[in-house]
Structure formats: C-alpha cells, structure tokens
Amino acid sequence: MKKMQILGPGCPKCEQLAKNTEEAAKALGLEYELEKIKDLNQMMAMGVFMTPALVVDGEVKSVGKVPTVEELKSLLA
C-alpha cells in the first residue's frame, strides 16, 4: 500500500493535487492511503518549503505545482 501525503494549507491548488493524485492512483489500481498535512512545521521537517507538494512513501515527488493526472501516473507507477 502506498502512503501518499498532500502538503499544503488547503488552498484550491492543494485540493486539485489531492483530486488528481487520487484519480491517478485509482487509474493505476493502487492501494493507497491519502493524508493531508497542513502543519507548516511538519512540512519543513520534510524539507518542503513550497506548496502544494506530494510525498509518496516518504519521498518528495512534486513541489510547488499541480501535476496532471497523466504526470502523476508516472510518478506513482
């Protein structure tokens, strides 16, 4: 099971990233857990200083942008 985390304050871009990530994971048939992290200290501890960001299994995959569903499929595969 993949652990995916969306880092951001809950802005429209963060919500879009969450939506795209879920869509990509479902399209790939992945089992996943999606967590939203809004705490600035937690984000900084992960080395993320721009949002939105996507972390998959502890590895930062995307920062400061909203990848398309197709781009996310290749990040998650």
TABEL-V845498 format. One record per residue. N is the residue number from 1. RES is the residue in one small letter. PHI is phi in radians with two decimals (999 if undefined). BURIAL is 1 if it has 16 or more other C-alpha atoms within 10 Angstrom, else 0. Layout:
<<N,RES,PHI,BURIAL> <N,RES,PHI,BURIAL>>
//
This chain:
<<1,m,999,0> <2,k,-1.49,0> <3,k,-1.83,0> <4,m,-1.98,1> <5,q,-2.21,1> <6,i,-1.77,1> <7,l,-1.84,1> <8,g,2.87,1> <9,p,-1.34,1> <10,g,1.74,1> <11,c,-1.26,0> <12,p,-0.96,0> <13,k,-1.15,1> <14,c,-1.12,1> <15,e,-1.13,1> <16,q,-1.15,1> <17,l,-1.09,1> <18,a,-1.08,1> <19,k,-1.11,0> <20,n,-1.10,1> <21,t,-1.12,1> <22,e,-1.10,1> <23,e,-1.08,1> <24,a,-1.13,1> <25,a,-1.10,1> <26,k,-1.15,0> <27,a,-1.09,0> <28,l,-1.50,0> <29,g,1.24,0> <30,l,-1.43,0> <31,e,-1.56,0> <32,y,-2.62,0> <33,e,-2.18,0> <34,l,-1.96,0> <35,e,-2.15,0> <36,k,-1.84,1> <37,i,-1.97,1> <38,k,-1.90,1> <39,d,-1.40,0> <40,l,-1.01,0> <41,n,-1.10,0> <42,q,-1.13,0> <43,m,-1.08,1> <44,m,-1.13,0> <45,a,-1.10,0> <46,m,-1.54,0> <47,g,1.46,0> <48,v,-1.83,1> <49,f,-2.10,1> <50,m,-2.24,0> <51,t,-2.12,1> <52,p,-1.32,1> <53,a,-2.38,1> <54,l,-2.12,1> <55,v,-2.07,1> <56,v,-2.09,1> <57,d,0.86,0> <58,g,1.46,0> <59,e,-1.90,0> <60,v,-1.24,1> <61,k,-1.84,0> <62,s,-2.68,1> <63,v,-2.44,1> <64,g,1.33,1> <65,k,-2.66,0> <66,v,-2.01,1> <67,p,-1.13,1> <68,t,-1.23,0> <69,v,-1.04,1> <70,e,-1.10,0> <71,e,-1.09,0> <72,l,-1.17,1> <73,k,-1.02,1> <74,s,-1.26,0> <75,l,-1.22,0> <76,l,-1.57,0> <77,a,-1.14,0>>
//
